[in-house]
Amino acid sequence: MAQHSERRIFIRDFRLQVSIGIHDFEKEGPQTVVVNVDLLLEPAAAAHGDRIANVLNYDVVHDGIVALAKSRHFNLQETLVEAILDLCLSQPGVVEARVSTEKPDVYKDCRVGYEAVRRRSSF
């Protein structure tokens, strides 16, 4: 009996400074944004052999998010999430990506954010 297992890579509670927001005061400087990424990977065709070349290197995703955050001003969290989804789904072997962002400093009594899930259409 063949076993089926899901493989996932995640980045959790990634705090970074992003120029984001629609209000004038938000455009004066970057805000803290918390990013969470969960990636569903294709089933492994073969054992990884304990070699980085045989798996998705999460440095690529991490560093890509940093580059996106520094690349421009985002009016909306939705736009930032969509850009991160594009980055994640462009990586080999990624079938589905779930990305969320939170702006923890908007309100004192809660966190606000946005989440989206996208599946690669050609899987």
NUDO-83890 format. One record per residue (C-alpha): residue number from 1; residue in three letters; x, y, z. Coordinates in steps of 0.02 Angstrom, whole numbers. Example, Ala and Ser with C-alpha at 12.3 -4.5 7.8 and 13.67 -1.06 7.14 Angstrom:
# residues 2
seq 1 type ALA px 615 py -225 pz 390
seq 2 type SER px 684 py -53 pz 357
# end
This chain:
# residues 123
seq 1 type MET px 0 py 0 pz 0
seq 2 type ALA px 76 py 165 pz -55
seq 3 type GLN px 82 py 304 pz 72
seq 4 type HIS px 33 py 480 pz 25
seq 5 type SER px 103 py 624 pz 124
seq 6 type GLU px 90 py 810 pz 101
seq 7 type ARG px 246 py 915 pz 104
seq 8 type ARG px 241 py 1095 pz 161
seq 9 type ILE px 362 py 1236 pz 190
seq 10 type PHE px 311 py 1383 pz 297
seq 11 type ILE px 373 py 1550 pz 357
seq 12 type ARG px 283 py 1612 pz 512
seq 13 type ASP px 275 py 1778 pz 600
seq 14 type PHE px 398 py 1862 pz 483
seq 15 type ARG px 404 py 2042 pz 541
seq 16 type LEU px 468 py 2172 pz 421
seq 17 type GLN px 452 py 2356 pz 383
seq 18 type VAL px 344 py 2397 pz 232
seq 19 type SER px 287 py 2560 pz 153
seq 20 type ILE px 101 py 2522 pz 153
seq 21 type GLY px -64 py 2611 pz 175
seq 22 type ILE px -185 py 2733 pz 96
seq 23 type HIS px -182 py 2869 pz 229
seq 24 type ASP px -60 py 3015 pz 221
seq 25 type PHE px 16 py 2970 pz 390
seq 26 type GLU px 48 py 2792 pz 327
seq 27 type LYS px 145 py 2860 pz 179
seq 28 type GLU px 266 py 2954 pz 293
seq 29 type GLY px 365 py 2799 pz 337
seq 30 type PRO px 363 py 2610 pz 342
seq 31 type GLN px 250 py 2509 pz 457
seq 32 type THR px 275 py 2340 pz 535
seq 33 type VAL px 191 py 2203 pz 436
seq 34 type VAL px 185 py 2021 pz 492
seq 35 type VAL px 189 py 1896 pz 349
seq 36 type ASN px 142 py 1712 pz 356
seq 37 type VAL px 169 py 1594 pz 211
seq 38 type ASP px 118 py 1412 pz 194
seq 39 type LEU px 168 py 1319 pz 36
seq 40 type LEU px 100 py 1151 pz -18
seq 41 type LEU px 229 py 1059 pz -122
seq 42 type GLU px 213 py 926 pz -256
seq 43 type PRO px 236 py 748 pz -194
seq 44 type ALA px 419 py 702 pz -190
seq 45 type ALA px 471 py 606 pz -345
seq 46 type ALA px 621 py 537 pz -253
seq 47 type ALA px 709 py 554 pz -88
seq 48 type HIS px 794 py 721 pz -59
seq 49 type GLY px 957 py 638 pz -10
seq 50 type ASP px 986 py 773 pz 121
seq 51 type ARG px 1037 py 893 pz -17
seq 52 type ILE px 972 py 1071 pz -33
seq 53 type ALA px 973 py 1056 pz -223
seq 54 type ASN px 833 py 927 pz -208
seq 55 type VAL px 711 py 1034 pz -107
seq 56 type LEU px 635 py 1208 pz -112
seq 57 type ASN px 759 py 1325 pz -28
seq 58 type TYR px 656 py 1437 pz 84
seq 59 type ASP px 793 py 1569 pz 76
seq 60 type VAL px 726 py 1608 pz -98
seq 61 type VAL px 552 py 1642 pz -29
seq 62 type HIS px 615 py 1737 pz 123
seq 63 type ASP px 734 py 1846 pz 24
seq 64 type GLY px 603 py 1873 pz -112
seq 65 type ILE px 480 py 1939 pz 17
seq 66 type VAL px 612 py 2057 pz 84
seq 67 type ALA px 646 py 2121 pz -92
seq 68 type LEU px 460 py 2145 pz -125
seq 69 type ALA px 438 py 2240 pz 38
seq 70 type LYS px 577 py 2359 pz -10
seq 71 type SER px 527 py 2376 pz -193
seq 72 type ARG px 389 py 2506 pz -181
seq 73 type HIS px 242 py 2578 pz -85
seq 74 type PHE px 90 py 2466 pz -71
seq 75 type ASN px -78 py 2550 pz -44
seq 76 type LEU px -162 py 2389 pz 11
seq 77 type GLN px -117 py 2230 pz 103
seq 78 type GLU px -211 py 2139 pz -35
seq 79 type THR px -85 py 2200 pz -164
seq 80 type LEU px 63 py 2145 pz -58
seq 81 type VAL px -15 py 1974 pz -30
seq 82 type GLU px -46 py 1952 pz -217
seq 83 type ALA px 137 py 1995 pz -254
seq 84 type ILE px 196 py 1867 pz -125
seq 85 type LEU px 79 py 1736 pz -199
seq 86 type ASP px 155 py 1769 pz -371
seq 87 type LEU px 329 py 1747 pz -298
seq 88 type CYS px 285 py 1585 pz -209
seq 89 type LEU px 194 py 1504 pz -354
seq 90 type SER px 338 py 1543 pz -471
seq 91 type GLN px 448 py 1424 pz -370
seq 92 type PRO px 470 py 1247 pz -439
seq 93 type GLY px 365 py 1117 pz -350
seq 94 type VAL px 245 py 1237 pz -263
seq 95 type VAL px 65 py 1181 pz -292
seq 96 type GLU px -28 py 1299 pz -177
seq 97 type ALA px 16 py 1452 pz -74
seq 98 type ARG px -75 py 1529 pz 74
seq 99 type VAL px -12 py 1703 pz 118
seq 100 type SER px -71 py 1822 pz 252
seq 101 type THR px -15 py 1993 pz 309
seq 102 type GLU px -57 py 2085 pz 469
seq 103 type LYS px -32 py 2263 pz 523
seq 104 type PRO px -16 py 2240 pz 712
seq 105 type ASP px -6 py 2424 pz 756
seq 106 type VAL px -167 py 2487 pz 674
seq 107 type TYR px -277 py 2457 pz 828
seq 108 type LYS px -233 py 2429 pz 1009
seq 109 type ASP px -368 py 2298 pz 1037
seq 110 type CYS px -342 py 2181 pz 887
seq 111 type ARG px -238 py 2137 pz 737
seq 112 type VAL px -300 py 2169 pz 560
seq 113 type GLY px -246 py 2079 pz 405
seq 114 type TYR px -282 py 1995 pz 242
seq 115 type GLU px -260 py 1816 pz 183
seq 116 type ALA px -274 py 1733 pz 13
seq 117 type VAL px -246 py 1558 pz -54
seq 118 type ARG px -201 py 1521 pz -234
seq 119 type ARG px -170 py 1355 pz -319
seq 120 type ARG px -59 py 1334 pz -471
seq 121 type SER px -174 py 1303 pz -618
seq 122 type SER px -58 py 1185 pz -711
seq 123 type PHE px -38 py 1055 pz -574
# end
